Amino acid sequence: MAPYFGGSIYVWGSIITIFMLALSFGYLMGGRWSIKSPNNLKYGSLFIISGLLLLPMILFGENIMQWIFERFEDPRYGSLLGASGLFLLPTLVMGMIAPYSVRLLVISAEHSGQTAGFLYFVSTIGSALGTILTSFYLVLWFEINVILWVIFATFIACGSSAILRHLYLDPKHV
C-alpha cells in the first residue's frame, strides 16, 4: 500500500477498518456455519479457502494496487479500495475460524465461556506476537511475498491436517 498511497493516517485507518469489518462479518458467518453439523472437514476447508484467497494478493498484488491507484489517487478512497481488494476476502474467511473452533472444542455449555475465552486469549496473543515479529523482524529479513507464501503454506497444512483428522480419526469415519 505504501508505494501507492503512502503511510498516512488514511492508509492505516483503511487497513485497520477493512480488517475489523472482515473479521466482524467472518465471526458472524463462522458462528452461523458452525451450527449445522460441525466437523473437521468443514473446519479444514476454512483454512484451505483462506490460504487460496491469499493467492491473488501474492500473485497479483502489485497489479491490483496499480489498477486501483490509476483510478483512485486520493489516499483516503484509494487505500480503502486497495485494502479491500487485498485483505477483505481472506480476512473474512479467517475470521470464520475462531467461532468454528469454539463450536468444535466446547464439550458442555458450562465450559463454553472458558473455552471461548481461552481461544480468544490465544488468538489475541498470537496477533500481538505476529504483529511484533513481522513488523520488527520478518519484514527486515524477508520480502513480503516470502512471508505471504509461508502463511499460505501454513493455512494449507492446517486445513489438510483437519481434513485428514476428519477422514481418519473422527468416530463416524473410523
N, C-alpha and C positions, 0 to 999 in steps of 0.2 A: 504494500500500500504506500509506503513512504516514497519510493521513487516517483510515484504518480501524484500523490496528494499531500505529501509531507508528513510531519509528525505532530500536527496541531491538535488542539483540544477537540476539533471537529472529527478528526480521524479516529482518535482514541474513543471519543463518545460514540461514534458509529460502530466501531468494532465491539465495544462493550454492550451496546444496545442490541446488536444482532445476536451476540452470544446469549444474552439474558432472555431475549424473546424466543430464540430457538430452543434453549433449554426449558423454558417455561412450557411451551407447547409440546416439547418432547416428553416432559414429565407427565403432562396430562394424557397424551396419547399412549405412553407406556403403561400408565395405570389402567387405562381402559382396555388395552390389548392384553393385559395380564389377567383379566377377569375370566375369560373363556379358555379353558383347557391349557393352563400354563405348562410349559415343558421346556426342556433344554434345546430342542430343535428350534423352536421359535426364538429362544434366548440367543442361541448361537447365530441365528440368521440376523439378529440386530447388529452383532459385531461385524459380520461379513458385509452387510449392507453399508454400515458406517465406513468400513475400510474402502469399499468400492466407490463410495461417494467422495472419498478423498482424491481419487484418481484424476478427475478434471482439474482440481486445484494443482496437483503435482505436474500433470502433463501439459495443461493449457493455461495455467495461472497468469503467466505473462501476457498471453493473447487476450484473455478475458479482461485483465486490467487495462491493456492498451485500448481495447474496443470501448470500454466504459469511459476511459479518460478522453478519448477523441470526441465523445458525445456529451460528457458532463465534466467540464473543467472546474466547476465550483467545488471546492473540497468538502463542503457540507453534504451535498447530494451525491457527488461522485464517490466519496468514501463510503457513504451509506449503501449505495448500489454495489460498490466493489466488495464491501464486507458481506453483503447479502449473497452476491454471486459466488464468493469463495467459501463462506463459512456456514450459511444458513442450513442447507440440507444435511451436511454431515453432522453438524452440531445438534440438529433436531433429532436425528436418529440416535445419536449418542445419548441424548437426554432421556430417551425411552429405556435405556439400560438400567438406570437406578431404580425406578419403581418396579420394573420387572424383576430385578434382583431381590427386592424386598418380598415380592409375592412368592418367589421360589424358596426363599430362606425362612419365611415365617412358618413356624410349626404350630403355634397356637396363638389365639387372639391375645392372651395375656402377656405374651412376649413380643408382640408386634411392634410396640413402641421402642423397645430395647433394640430389636433387630434393625428397624428403620434408623434409629439414632446412630447406631454403630456404623451402618453403611454410609450415612451422610457424613459422619466423622471421617471415615476413611476417604471418602470422595473429596471432601474439602481439604484435608491434609495433603492428599495426592495432588490436588490442583495447586495448592500453595507451593509444594516442593517442586512440582513440574514447572511452574512459572519461574521460580528462583533458578532452578538448574538450567532451564532453557535460556532465560534472559541473561544470566551471569556467566554461563559457561558454554552450553551447547552451540549457541549461535556464533561463538568465537572460534570454536573448534571445527564445526561442520557447516556446510551450506544448508540452507533451509530445506531444499528438496531431499537431502540425505535424511534429515530429521523426519520429514514427512513420510519417506519410504519406510523408515523404522516404525513409525506409528501405524502405517498401513499394514506392515508385516505383523505387528503385534495384534492388531484387530483381527486379521485373518487367522492367526494362530489361536487366539482366544475363542473366536467363533467356531473354528474347526474342532477345538477340544470340547466345547459344549455340545456340538452336534455328535461327535464320537461318543461322548458320555451318554447322550440320549439313545444312540443306536445300540451301544454295547453294555451299558451299566444300569439304565433305568429299568425298574422292575417289570414294566409292561412289555419290554422288548427282549428280556433275557430268557 
